[in-house]
Amino acid sequence: MSLTSLHKRLPEIESGRMIPASELDWQDDVTDALQPEEWPEGVLSELEASVILVLSQLRTSAGVPFYPSPEPGAHVRSEGTSQHSTQGGERLSRATDFYVHWDHAAKVLEIARRHPAVGGLGIYDSLMLRGTPGDYCMFHIDTRPQRVPWVGHGREPIEYVLQANEPARYHRLIADMLEAHA
């Protein structure tokens, strides 16, 4: 996204107006490496534009392929309290999930950790894009105001380990998952 495009959108974003990602000018606002067709049908109209702008910045910084999850609920849910939730249409989703190849996971994690607009940051080791569970690393990002990092470990059930609650285990799980896929 160009600096001019960002400045053009800042007054709307700062005013608190909910701007759906479907209203973005994808040619000017979002990196060419991400296309609206990559998201499940209909989710961009319920997803906050700022999430896509942040994802675009991460993708540009990383310089590696990002694969948005093909599951609609990985971006938008109507119920619940997660950042994905629209709370029955009262707000737009502030979260998106995407996959990267494991060779790039450490780089993407570090770039996302450093981005000031990433609030929630989850890394998952056993979810499935294609092939078998765990072939790709999945990330969750959201734009909540506070920083909340976690690991989603395993599958059915996923064990959530928050950095704030178990810092040593959080870091050990990330080291183990990166080492296992090196």
Secondary structure by P-SEA (a helix, b strand, c coil): ccaaaaaaaaaaaaacccccccccccccccccccccccccccccccccaaaaaaaaaaaaaacbbbbccccccccccccccccccccccccccccccccccccaaaaaaaaaaacccccbbbbbcccccccccccbbbbbbbbccbbbbbbbcccccbbbbbccccaaaaaaaaaaaaaaac
